């Protein structure tokens, strides 16, 4: 009887182990199919790094070809999380009023360029981009051969930045539309807007 009891106990333990392995494999497979950019980010980090608004924006994005985070302040940590969201299906991104500046724009464009070669629309309007940031935009254009629309309205680059941008458009042969509303606004100064307008009228 004791021998039979020990044998049954061993079989029961073996069965539990097998069941655990099956459940673990199933959960891993499920996780692999639906990986969130926020996996591994604690609630404390979400609050401390201002990621809550970014998480809310992701939940509203139902079109896998579009990443719209307009109005979300993009801190360095938010940019790191956002870069994991881009993929080869991404065709349109909207960074309107995300408080982007050169320090956050460069890593954002690098991540986007590495993951989204099929990008067609890039909206960088209403940010804090100056001439140095324009150089980063120009450099990034090389990674977006299918880009057709670029929006740089309401930023802070001047005549020099406008010239840098226009000279760099050679890196984006597919570009059909350059949006620069605000050329006569206090943000994109009159000089920069005038340079862009005159150059485009002479094309």
Legacy VTK file of the C-alpha trace (Angstrom):
# vtk DataFile Version 3.0
C-alpha trace
ASCII
DATASET POLYDATA
POINTS 203 float
0.000 0.000 0.000
2.808 2.397 0.847
4.533 1.590 -2.434
1.307 2.233 -4.355
0.783 5.530 -2.507
4.301 6.740 -3.316
3.888 5.741 -6.948
0.597 7.620 -7.275
2.121 10.649 -5.579
5.008 10.646 -8.047
2.620 10.448 -11.002
0.529 13.290 -9.578
3.588 15.517 -9.187
4.715 14.668 -12.710
1.261 15.547 -14.043
1.282 18.887 -12.253
4.726 19.674 -13.692
3.590 18.857 -17.223
0.449 20.995 -16.809
2.541 23.910 -15.539
4.859 23.659 -18.556
1.877 23.659 -20.939
0.340 26.717 -19.275
3.667 28.555 -19.278
4.244 27.831 -22.983
0.712 28.962 -23.838
1.085 32.226 -21.933
4.457 32.895 -23.594
2.969 32.287 -27.038
0.069 34.617 -26.283
2.426 37.328 -25.064
4.529 37.017 -28.214
1.473 37.695 -30.345
0.413 40.810 -28.446
3.423 42.687 -27.089
2.681 46.132 -25.705
5.268 48.929 -25.874
4.551 49.354 -22.161
5.445 45.791 -21.156
7.995 46.020 -18.367
7.143 49.669 -17.589
5.841 50.038 -14.035
3.003 52.354 -13.017
5.527 54.480 -11.129
7.612 54.934 -14.290
4.494 55.855 -16.264
3.767 58.668 -13.835
7.353 59.838 -13.335
8.216 59.962 -17.023
4.925 61.398 -18.266
4.016 58.251 -20.189
0.364 58.178 -19.198
-0.741 60.411 -22.086
1.320 58.335 -24.507
-0.335 55.156 -23.284
-3.754 56.756 -23.724
-2.839 57.795 -27.279
-1.785 54.233 -28.136
-5.126 52.906 -26.959
-6.903 55.275 -29.357
-4.741 54.255 -32.339
-6.729 51.535 -34.097
-5.106 51.832 -37.534
-1.823 49.919 -37.502
-0.460 52.069 -40.340
-0.866 55.309 -38.327
0.893 56.453 -35.163
-0.854 59.562 -33.848
0.524 61.016 -30.612
-0.421 64.656 -31.285
-0.419 66.752 -28.133
1.561 64.212 -26.089
4.749 65.679 -24.522
7.549 63.414 -25.727
10.188 63.131 -23.030
13.355 61.053 -23.646
11.720 58.066 -21.907
8.537 58.510 -23.951
10.615 58.557 -27.144
12.277 55.302 -26.079
8.888 53.657 -25.588
7.475 55.164 -28.775
10.342 53.817 -30.877
9.219 50.292 -30.024
5.818 51.070 -31.564
7.121 51.723 -35.083
7.276 48.901 -37.631
7.307 48.282 -41.373
3.534 48.852 -41.536
3.825 52.421 -40.242
2.959 54.843 -43.068
1.885 57.979 -41.203
3.031 59.603 -37.959
1.668 62.720 -36.294
3.922 64.486 -33.778
1.966 67.765 -33.697
2.558 69.787 -30.525
4.687 67.131 -28.814
7.199 69.687 -27.468
9.876 68.168 -29.651
13.294 69.778 -29.708
16.622 68.705 -31.172
17.516 66.493 -28.172
14.372 64.382 -28.492
13.784 64.688 -32.242
17.041 63.010 -33.291
16.567 59.680 -31.440
12.915 59.698 -32.484
13.778 60.028 -36.177
16.540 57.414 -35.879
14.103 54.914 -34.375
11.493 55.732 -36.986
14.028 55.393 -39.812
15.281 52.032 -38.572
11.809 50.510 -38.267
9.549 52.280 -40.774
11.034 52.481 -44.293
7.525 52.740 -45.784
6.682 56.037 -44.094
4.629 58.347 -46.341
3.492 61.197 -44.060
5.517 62.918 -41.349
3.917 65.696 -39.286
6.322 67.702 -37.106
4.195 70.831 -36.815
3.860 73.091 -33.768
7.013 72.001 -31.941
10.194 73.694 -30.681
12.394 72.866 -33.659
15.224 75.285 -34.510
17.953 75.168 -37.166
19.885 72.287 -35.568
16.732 70.172 -35.580
16.228 70.925 -39.289
19.608 69.304 -39.981
18.382 66.155 -38.236
15.207 66.198 -40.348
17.239 66.483 -43.536
19.490 63.612 -42.487
16.457 61.458 -41.676
14.874 62.020 -45.094
17.385 59.554 -46.540
15.657 56.779 -44.595
12.185 57.560 -45.934
12.305 56.976 -49.709
8.485 56.840 -49.919
7.781 60.042 -47.972
5.230 62.169 -49.854
4.119 64.703 -47.199
6.268 66.635 -44.717
4.663 69.146 -42.332
7.010 71.542 -40.498
4.506 74.320 -39.758
4.701 76.529 -36.677
8.248 75.809 -35.589
11.150 78.057 -34.617
13.721 77.758 -37.403
14.655 80.881 -39.327
15.911 81.760 -42.802
18.997 79.604 -42.363
16.926 76.624 -41.278
14.582 77.063 -44.223
17.509 76.967 -46.646
18.905 73.845 -44.972
15.526 72.148 -45.308
15.023 73.054 -48.951
18.538 72.013 -49.931
17.943 68.700 -48.169
14.786 67.875 -50.081
17.006 66.234 -52.684
17.130 63.339 -50.187
13.378 62.848 -50.564
12.602 62.465 -54.294
9.079 61.136 -53.645
8.019 64.244 -51.684
4.877 65.815 -53.155
3.812 68.221 -50.418
5.782 70.442 -48.036
3.479 72.068 -45.489
4.825 75.189 -43.791
1.855 77.199 -42.557
3.062 79.730 -40.012
5.746 81.222 -42.218
4.492 84.639 -41.241
3.733 83.660 -37.662
5.972 84.430 -34.680
7.164 80.805 -34.599
8.472 80.148 -38.101
9.734 83.668 -38.754
8.892 85.706 -41.846
12.368 85.163 -43.285
12.142 81.371 -43.179
8.625 81.354 -44.590
9.606 83.723 -47.376
12.569 81.573 -48.385
10.399 78.454 -48.579
7.638 80.235 -50.483
9.946 81.771 -53.073
11.856 78.533 -53.642
8.656 76.528 -54.157
7.206 79.122 -56.534
10.291 78.820 -58.695
10.165 75.016 -58.934
LINES 1 204
203 0 1 2 3 4 5 6 7 8 9 10 11 12 13 14 15 16 17 18 19 20 21 22 23 24 25 26 27 28 29 30 31 32 33 34 35 36 37 38 39 40 41 42 43 44 45 46 47 48 49 50 51 52 53 54 55 56 57 58 59 60 61 62 63 64 65 66 67 68 69 70 71 72 73 74 75 76 77 78 79 80 81 82 83 84 85 86 87 88 89 90 91 92 93 94 95 96 97 98 99 100 101 102 103 104 105 106 107 108 109 110 111 112 113 114 115 116 117 118 119 120 121 122 123 124 125 126 127 128 129 130 131 132 133 134 135 136 137 138 139 140 141 142 143 144 145 146 147 148 149 150 151 152 153 154 155 156 157 158 159 160 161 162 163 164 165 166 167 168 169 170 171 172 173 174 175 176 177 178 179 180 181 182 183 184 185 186 187 188 189 190 191 192 193 194 195 196 197 198 199 200 201 202
